[in-house]
Amino acid sequence: MPISFEPSLQLYKRLTLLAALLMLLPLPIMQYVGEEGLMAIKSYEMHVRGDWLHPSILGSVWPHSPLWHWPVMIISNLIGWEHVDIAIRLVSVTSSWISACVVGFTASWLFRETPHANWLGALIYLSMGEIAFWYGWLGYLDATFGLFVFSSIVALWRAISEESLKWLLISLLLVSLAFLTKNITAYALFGLSGFVLLWRCNKWHLLKSPAYIVPGVAALAVPWLWQSFIVPSGANTATTTINDVLRNFIGYGILNYLNHWITFPLLFASRALPVSLFIIWLWLRRKQQFFIDQNLTTLLLILFVCLLPFWLSANATPRYLVPFYGLFALLLTGLTLQLSATRLRQSVTLIALFILLKIPYSFVVLPYIKDWRPERNVKLVAEEVIKLTENAPLLSQNDVASGLAVTAYIDVWRQDRQPVTWYRGKVQNVYILAEVESPHLGKLIKSWRLRGDNLYLYWKGE
């Protein structure tokens, strides 16, 4: 019996469920990728210290937001901390699933006269390359932060459009959760979107309403309250954010800026494939005329003002784009619903084929790129370090991604001992992990080349 890709509610549901389930494939297969080791360390150290408010890295408390680590800690307590690598990814996958639900719910509101818009929207979101193949499952903050930022914006849209206090309170709660997940940029994106929505909906009078102003001011007080009563004295929640901003704007030449300005929107669109590229191809080849109605115009303007600060920089990375793929999925849904029956069938076929690519990608392509090639096996190095150090104390002066990944495995494989902490030069008779060759740390026991970095193990005797 031939497979039919004739658009229907049943097909949308099946493909959406398949896309959601296939997001789980890399979770038990991959070793730590990028900063995942760092995220695991922060969660595990919070668990060991019994402190749910102050993340720490190698024993040092950092003024980072803790909310993302709470579900990691809960899941790890259920499945075992030796599987914290799976736990951090489960949090991201769950966030992506909920984001897809928000896309579907919002699509049914924006395109209420079109049947099945909700399931098509959810399907488009879960099939986006960035969501399905990378940040949607990777154990970073971004999928969860993106969920809260995106949800807060669409809730604010309903609050302003319908003059609904209920939706306003929901949006303010969501943006506060976004802040507690990552940083204060959530409020900036929320505010930019709010001004666009007030203008588009012509609801400026709401700014004179105490029912809107008082809750808004209260929500803006959350960062101040957090800084005043939770963050350790002398630390600041905005430190990382400010450093990120400076790192993306300072120290670059005009060619760097020009290159970024040209490629950034292309990068955003290409990482939302396949539907984004299909729609662009139809438009460029004049094979389809699209009507941009009021809702689609509003989506375009919100995307523009939110992306603009990152677009104007010289080095904003793709991870900053994750909160905007939900909005982009809604835009693509509105455009896809305008396609003829033939073009719609083609787009759904592309989605189905793209989703199926997740299987070889998860089992072969990604493991080969990240783990199977020479000098990529983090787990093997962690096992060697444990054998070499035996029961002796182990400290670290290595905070690069590969070194943190090794430390993350060592911590949860030796839960009967305290987590590895930073070596401050005052302890003797200890092993020390270093990222650079450091003879002053003592006798070199062994070194490894790992994921483009060096890892050194020293013995610091008396």
C-alpha positions in Angstrom: 0.0 0.0 0.0 1.6 3.3 -1.1 2.2 6.0 1.5 -0.1 9.0 1.1 1.0 12.5 1.9 -2.3 14.0 1.1 -2.7 16.8 3.7 -5.2 15.7 6.4 -5.7 16.1 10.2 -4.7 12.5 10.7 -1.4 12.9 8.7 -0.5 16.1 10.6 -1.1 14.3 13.9 1.0 11.3 13.0 3.9 13.4 11.6 3.8 15.7 14.7 3.9 12.7 17.0 6.7 11.1 15.0 8.8 14.3 15.0 8.3 14.6 18.8 9.4 11.0 19.5 12.4 11.2 17.2 13.7 14.1 19.2 14.5 11.6 21.9 16.9 9.5 19.7 20.2 11.3 20.5 19.6 11.5 24.2 21.1 8.2 25.3 23.6 8.0 22.4 25.6 11.1 22.6 28.4 12.0 25.0 28.4 15.6 26.3 28.2 18.2 23.5 29.7 21.7 24.0 28.5 23.2 27.3 26.4 20.3 28.4 29.1 19.2 30.8 29.0 22.6 32.4 25.2 22.4 32.8 25.5 18.9 34.3 28.1 20.1 36.8 25.9 23.0 38.0 22.9 20.8 38.5 24.9 18.1 40.3 26.6 20.6 42.6 23.3 22.2 43.5 22.0 18.7 44.4 25.0 17.8 46.5 24.9 21.1 48.4 21.1 20.9 48.8 20.9 24.4 47.4 18.2 25.1 44.8 18.9 28.8 44.4 22.6 29.2 43.8 24.2 27.3 40.9 27.9 26.7 41.3 30.8 25.6 39.0 33.7 23.6 40.4 32.7 24.7 43.9 32.3 28.5 43.2 28.8 30.0 43.3 27.9 32.0 40.2 25.0 34.5 40.0 23.2 32.4 37.3 19.5 31.9 37.3 18.6 28.5 38.8 15.2 27.5 37.5 16.4 25.4 34.6 18.3 23.2 37.0 15.2 22.3 39.1 13.7 19.8 36.6 17.1 18.4 35.9 17.6 17.7 39.6 14.1 16.1 39.9 14.6 13.9 36.8 18.1 12.9 37.9 16.8 11.9 41.3 14.3 9.7 39.6 16.6 8.0 37.0 19.9 8.3 38.8 22.5 11.0 38.7 24.7 8.8 36.5 22.2 9.6 33.8 22.2 13.4 34.3 23.4 13.7 30.6 19.9 12.3 29.6 18.2 14.4 32.2 19.5 17.8 30.9 18.4 16.8 27.4 15.0 15.6 28.6 14.4 19.1 30.0 15.1 20.6 26.6 13.0 18.1 24.7 10.1 18.6 27.0 10.4 22.4 26.5 10.4 21.9 22.7 7.3 19.8 23.0 5.5 22.4 25.1 6.6 25.1 22.6 5.0 23.1 19.8 1.8 23.0 21.9 2.0 26.8 22.3 2.5 27.2 18.6 -0.5 25.0 17.9 -2.7 26.8 20.4 -1.7 30.2 19.1 -2.2 29.1 15.5 -5.8 28.1 16.3 -6.3 31.6 17.6 -4.6 33.5 14.8 -5.9 31.4 11.9 -9.2 30.3 13.6 -11.0 30.1 10.2 -8.6 27.6 8.8 -9.1 23.9 9.8 -6.1 22.0 11.3 -3.9 25.1 11.6 -3.0 24.1 15.1 -1.6 20.7 14.2 0.1 22.1 11.1 1.8 24.8 13.2 3.0 22.3 15.8 4.3 20.1 13.0 6.2 23.0 11.3 7.8 23.9 14.6 9.0 20.4 15.5 10.3 19.8 12.0 12.5 23.0 12.0 16.2 22.1 11.6 17.3 24.1 14.6 14.7 22.5 16.8 14.7 18.9 15.5 18.4 18.5 15.0 20.1 20.7 17.5 18.9 23.2 20.2 15.6 21.6 20.6 17.1 18.5 22.3 20.6 19.7 23.4 21.0 20.0 27.1 21.4 23.8 27.1 19.2 26.5 28.6 18.0 27.8 25.2 15.0 25.5 24.5 13.5 26.3 27.9 14.4 30.0 27.8 12.9 30.1 24.3 9.7 28.4 25.5 9.1 31.1 28.2 10.1 34.1 26.0 7.9 32.9 23.1 5.0 32.0 25.3 5.2 35.3 27.1 5.0 37.2 23.8 2.0 35.4 22.4 0.2 35.6 25.8 0.9 39.4 25.8 -0.5 39.5 22.3 -3.8 38.1 23.5 -3.7 40.3 26.6 -3.4 43.5 24.5 -5.6 42.4 21.6 -8.5 41.2 23.9 -7.7 43.7 26.7 -7.6 40.6 29.0 -6.1 41.0 32.5 -5.9 37.2 32.7 -3.6 36.9 29.7 -1.5 39.9 31.0 -0.9 38.1 34.3 0.0 34.9 32.4 2.4 36.8 30.1 4.1 38.5 33.1 4.5 35.2 34.9 6.0 33.6 31.8 8.5 36.4 31.3 9.5 36.2 34.9 10.1 32.5 34.5 12.3 33.3 31.4 14.4 35.6 33.6 14.7 32.9 36.3 15.8 30.5 33.5 18.5 32.6 31.9 18.8 36.4 32.2 17.2 39.8 32.0 17.2 39.9 28.2 13.8 38.2 28.5 12.3 41.5 29.7 14.0 43.4 26.8 12.4 41.1 24.2 9.1 41.2 26.0 9.1 45.0 26.1 10.0 45.4 22.4 7.2 43.0 21.5 4.8 44.9 23.7 5.4 48.2 21.9 4.8 46.5 18.6 1.6 45.0 19.8 0.3 48.2 21.4 0.9 50.0 18.1 -0.5 47.2 15.8 -3.6 46.7 18.0 -3.9 50.5 18.7 -4.3 49.9 22.4 -2.1 52.7 23.8 -4.8 53.6 26.3 -3.8 50.4 28.2 -0.7 52.3 29.3 -2.9 54.5 31.4 -4.8 51.6 33.1 -3.6 50.8 36.6 -4.9 47.3 36.0 -2.1 46.9 33.5 0.6 49.2 34.9 0.7 47.8 38.5 1.2 44.1 37.5 3.8 45.2 34.9 5.8 47.2 37.4 5.6 44.3 39.9 6.9 41.9 37.2 9.8 44.3 36.5 10.7 44.2 40.2 11.4 40.5 40.1 15.1 41.0 38.9 15.6 43.6 41.6 14.2 41.4 44.3 16.2 38.5 43.1 19.4 40.5 43.1 18.7 42.0 46.5 17.6 38.9 48.4 18.9 35.8 46.6 22.1 36.6 44.7 25.2 36.5 47.0 26.6 39.8 48.1 29.1 41.3 45.6 27.7 39.3 42.7 25.4 40.5 40.0 22.9 38.6 37.8 23.7 41.0 34.9 27.4 40.2 34.7 27.1 37.4 32.2 24.6 39.3 30.1 26.8 42.4 29.9 29.9 40.3 29.1 27.9 38.6 26.3 26.8 41.9 24.8 30.4 43.3 24.9 31.8 40.2 23.4 29.3 40.4 20.5 30.0 44.1 19.7 33.5 45.1 20.7 36.8 44.2 19.0 35.5 43.6 15.4 36.2 45.4 12.2 33.7 46.8 9.7 34.0 43.6 7.5 33.0 41.5 10.4 29.9 43.6 10.9 29.1 43.6 7.2 29.4 39.9 7.0 27.2 39.4 10.0 24.5 41.8 8.7 24.3 40.0 5.4 24.4 36.4 6.7 22.4 36.7 9.9 18.9 36.7 8.4 20.0 34.0 6.0 21.2 31.9 8.9 17.9 32.3 10.7 15.8 31.3 7.7 18.0 28.4 6.7 18.0 26.9 10.2 14.2 26.8 10.1 14.2 24.5 7.0 12.6 22.7 5.3 9.4 24.8 5.2 11.2 28.1 5.4 13.3 27.3 2.3 10.4 25.9 0.4 8.3 29.0 1.0 11.3 31.3 0.0 11.8 29.2 -3.1 8.2 29.5 -4.1 8.3 33.3 -3.6 11.6 33.8 -5.4 10.5 31.7 -8.4 7.1 33.5 -8.4 5.3 30.2 -8.1 3.1 31.4 -5.3 1.7 34.8 -4.3 1.4 35.3 -0.6 -1.0 37.7 1.1 0.4 39.3 4.3 -2.6 40.0 6.5 -2.6 41.9 9.8 -1.6 39.0 11.9 1.3 38.0 9.6 2.4 41.6 9.5 2.5 41.8 13.3 4.5 38.6 13.4 7.0 40.0 11.0 7.4 43.2 12.9 7.8 41.4 16.3 10.5 39.2 14.7 12.2 42.2 13.2 12.4 44.2 16.4 13.5 41.2 18.5 16.1 40.1 16.0 17.4 43.6 15.4 19.8 43.8 18.5 21.4 40.5 17.5 21.4 41.4 13.8 23.3 44.7 14.5 26.0 42.9 16.4 29.1 41.4 14.8 29.1 38.0 16.4 25.6 36.9 17.8 25.5 33.1 17.6 22.6 31.0 16.4 21.6 30.0 20.0 20.3 33.5 20.5 17.7 32.8 17.8 15.9 29.9 19.6 13.2 32.0 21.3 12.1 33.3 17.9 11.5 30.0 16.1 8.0 29.7 17.7 7.1 33.1 16.2 8.7 32.1 12.9 6.7 28.8 12.9 3.5 30.8 13.2 4.5 33.0 10.3 5.3 30.0 8.2 2.0 28.4 9.2 0.1 31.4 8.0 2.0 31.3 4.6 1.7 27.5 4.2 -2.1 27.6 4.7 -2.2 29.8 1.6 -0.6 27.1 -0.6 -2.6 25.3 -3.3 -3.4 21.6 -2.6 -0.4 20.5 -4.8 2.1 22.8 -3.1 0.7 21.9 0.4 1.2 18.2 -0.4 4.8 19.0 -1.5 5.5 20.9 1.7 4.1 18.1 3.9 6.2 15.5 1.9 9.3 17.6 2.5 8.5 17.8 6.2 8.1 14.0 6.4 11.3 13.3 4.6 13.2 15.8 6.7 11.8 14.2 9.9 13.0 10.8 8.8 16.5 12.2 8.3 16.7 12.4 12.1 17.2 8.6 12.3 20.5 8.3 10.4 21.5 11.7 11.9 21.0 10.5 15.4 22.6 7.0 15.0 25.4 7.7 12.6 26.1 11.3 11.5 26.1 13.1 14.8 28.0 10.4 16.8 30.6 10.3 14.1 31.1 14.0 14.1 31.1 14.4 17.9 32.2 11.1 19.4 33.6 8.5 17.1 36.5 10.3 15.5 40.0 10.2 17.1 40.5 12.3 20.2 36.7 12.8 20.8 35.9 10.2 23.4 35.3 12.1 26.6 34.1 9.1 28.6 37.3 7.1 27.9 39.4 10.0 29.2 37.2 10.3 32.3 37.6 6.5 33.0 41.4 6.8 32.6 41.5 9.7 35.1 39.6 7.7 37.6 41.9 4.8 37.3 45.0 6.9 37.5 43.9 8.9 40.6 42.2 6.0 42.4 41.2 7.2 45.9 43.3 10.4 46.0 41.7 13.8 46.0 41.1 15.3 42.5 40.9 19.1 41.8 40.7 21.1 38.6 42.1 24.1 36.9 40.3 23.3 33.6 37.1 25.2 32.7 37.0 24.6 28.9 34.1 22.5 27.6 36.1 19.3 27.1 37.6 19.5 30.5 34.3 20.2 32.1 32.7 17.3 30.3 35.4 15.0 31.8 34.7 16.4 35.2 31.0 16.0 34.8 31.4 12.3 34.2 33.8 11.8 37.1 31.5 13.6 39.5 28.5 11.3 38.9 30.6 8.2 38.5 32.0 8.7 42.0 29.0 9.9 43.9 30.4 8.6 47.2 32.9 11.5 47.0 32.6 15.2 46.9 32.4 16.8 43.4 35.6 18.1 41.8 36.4 21.7 42.8 38.8 24.4 41.7 42.4 24.1 42.8 43.5 27.3 44.5 47.1 26.5 45.1 47.0 25.7 48.8 46.4 22.0 48.9 49.1 19.3 48.5 48.9 15.5 47.8 46.2 16.0 45.2 45.7 15.3 41.5 44.9 18.4 39.4 43.3 18.6 35.9 44.7 21.5 33.9 43.9 22.9 30.5 47.4 24.2 29.8 50.8 22.8 30.5 51.6 23.9 34.0 54.8 22.5 35.5 54.3 24.4 38.7 51.3 22.1 39.5 53.7 19.2 40.0 54.5 16.0 38.3 52.8 15.4 34.9 51.0 12.0 35.1 49.4 12.0 31.6 48.1 14.3 28.9 45.4 13.9 26.3 44.3 15.7 23.2 40.6 16.0 23.4 38.2 17.8 21.1 40.8 20.3 20.0 41.9 21.1 23.5 44.6 19.7 25.8 44.0 18.0 29.1 46.8 17.5 31.6 46.7 15.4 34.8 49.3 16.5 37.5 50.2 15.1 40.9 50.9 17.8 43.5 52.9 16.2 46.2 54.3 17.7 49.4 
